[in-house]
Amino acid sequence: TRIDRPIDIVIDRQLNLLYIGAIGASNEHGGHVQVFSLDKLHAPTRQMPLERKLAIRHKHMAHPAGLELYGDELLVLEQKSRSLLRFDARSGRFLGVALAHLPDDPEQLLVVDDEC
């Protein structure tokens, strides 16, 4: 599977999945997040390509500039709409907009536990 113009990655260590956010070959086609299994990466051959499990697309996701896993959710920092989008990390189902109208073009995302 070809990944054009990747922007960010995040790994789900429990499920052994790799999430890659990209804007694609052209901004007109919209952004997406592709999800790959890392199971074969630990095999003795360590060869690619990885097995794609899921492709997450949404009409509001044009430039996924930051990815983070939080519980069962995939949070996507969307640069064009200046918002934080929520998706079910396993199915890719859109759950809603967590934050909207951010004051600047967001770049990266970091979720910190309350205990820090």
N, C-alpha and C positions, 0 to 999 in steps of 0.2 A: 504494500500500500504506500503510495506516494504522499508525502506531507509537504505541502508548499507553504513557505513563509511561516515556520513555527515561531511562536512568541514565548510561551511559558510551558512548564511541565510540573506535574505533581504526581507522587507515587502513593498508592494505597497499599501499605505494607501488609495489612491483614489479608486482603484479597489478592495481593500480588498483581496489581493493575497499574498501568502507566497511562496518565491522562496528558494529552498534548493539545494545547490551544494553538490555532493557526488562523491566518486570514485568507489562506488559499492563494491560488494563482493570480487572482484579481480581486480587488475590493468589492467589485460588483456582485460576486457570488456569495458574499457574506462569510462571516467567521464560523468556526466550528471547533468542537473538541472531539478528538478521536481517542478511543480507549483501547488499550492493547493489553493482552495477557503477557506477563513476564515469566510464566512457567517454563517456557522453552529456553529462555535465556540462561537458566541454571542447568540446562542439559550439558553433557560433556562437549558437544560441538559448539555451543554458544553462537549459533548462526542466526542470522536474520533471514527472512523478515519475521517480525512478531505477528502473532495472530490477533487481528482486530476483532474486538468484542462488541463495539458500539461506536456510533457516530452521533454526536449531539449537535443539533442545529436548532436555531430559533430565530424568528424574524427580528428580534431585538439584539441579536449577537452578531455584530459586524467585525469587531476588533477585540477579541478576548485577551486583554493585556495582563491579566493576573488570574491564577487559579489557586484554590485552596480547598482542602477537604475539611469538613466540620461535621462530625458524626456521620450520618448517612447522606449528607448533602455535599454537592459540589458547588462552591461559590465561584462565580465568574465575574471579574472586574471588567466591565465593558467600557472601552475607551470612547467610542463614537457617541454613545448615548449618555456617557458619564453616569453609569449606574452599576449597582451590584446585583447580579442575577442569581437566583437559586434554582438548582436542579437536583433531582433525585440522582445520587451518584451511581446507583445500580442500573436504573432503567433509562436515565436521561430525560425523564419527564420534567417539564418546566413547572416550578413550584411558585414562582412569582418574583417580584422585584423587592429586594431587601432594602436598598437605598437608591434614591433617585436624585437627580440634579446636583451631582457632586460639583464642587467649585472649579475643578481643573480636570485636565485629561489624566485619568488615573493610570498608573503604570504597574505597580506590584501590590500584592495582598499578603498580609500576615495575620493569622488569627492567634490570639494569645489567651490562654486560660485565665479565668478570674483570679486565680491564686498567685499569679506572677506580679 
